[in-house]
Amino acid sequence: YLAFAIGKLRARNVEPITFSELFCADAYYSFIARRLGVDECYAYDNDRDGHLEEAKFIQHLLSETNVHLKAQDVFDISSEAKTSIVMNAGGLYHVSDPLSVLDKSYEICKSYLILQSVVSLVNEDENYFETPAPGWDWGCRFSHAFLRKQIAKRGYRIIDKERNILEGNLRPEDRGSSYFFLSRE
């Protein structure tokens, strides 16, 4: 989806192309975005787990000056900090209020929003939402249908959506993965 979004922006001669990665951890997708030709990247993480140190090390190894690492909570990002593309890969299921995070992600995106989230394979009901996540004392779980319904309810335009199974996760509550490619245009 990232390469597709960049290609669509290039086809329209959008300059500069900017990118925000929410819940970035080691800023993996920001570094990939730069390699795919994005001009400026902003990688946000609250850094509760200390992953930004690894991102800084990678940044140093790559001599990368156009990936800006931000130790910042998603809700502290200014609504003025809009970028062409926003990616929220793995952030929704880490919080108790994923819909607020979904809305914030959409708010700061100018053109395209890429979402990925763990979803439950136990319950496929469009109203299934549970917090904290089953078996955990944090986060949440919801179904693919719940996320699709919430996106549609907000009028966000879905360009594409996919699902897969996370083979490395043993519990069915943690094995589903949903992907959405959304457009503001």
C-alpha positions, 0 to 999 in steps of 0.5 A, a space after each residue: 500500500 505504501 508504494 501504491 500511495 507514493 505512485 498515486 501521488 507521483 502520478 499527480 505530481 504532488 511535491 513534496 511527498 511526506 509520510 507519518 508513521 504512527 506507533 513506529 517503534 524502530 521506524 522501519 516503514 519510515 526508512 522504507 518510505 525514504 528508500 521509495 522516494 518520500 521526501 520527509 518522514 515523521 516517525 512517532 512513538 511514545 517510546 515507552 518500550 525504548 525502541 527509538 534508540 534502535 531507530 536512532 542507531 538505524 538512522 545513523 547507519 543509513 546516514 538518514 537525515 530526512 526521517 524525523 524521530 519523534 518521542 511523542 504520543 499520537 494524541 499530542 501530534 498537532 492537527 497542523 502536522 498533516 502529511 501526504 501519507 499516514 501509516 498506522 501499522 499495529 497501533 489500534 489494538 494497543 490502546 483501549 480506544 482505537 476509534 479515537 486513534 483511527 480518527 486522529 490518524 485520518 485527521 493528520 493525513 492529506 491523501 492516504 491512510 494505511 491501517 494494519 491491526 491485529 483482529 480476533 479470529 474468534 468473533 467475526 461479528 461487526 459489533 465485536 469489540 473488547 477492552 482490555 484484550 482477552 487474556 491481557 490487561 491492556 489494549 483491545 480486540 475487535 473483528 475485521 468486520 467491526 473495523 470495516 464498519 467503523 471506517 464506513 460509518 465515518 465515511 472514509 473511502 476504502 480503496 482496498 482491504 485485505 486480511 491474513 493470518 499471523 502464523 507466529 501468534 498462537 491464540 486465535 484472538 491474536 492471529 487475525 490481521 486486517 489491512 485498509 488502504 484509505 483515501 481522503 480524495 
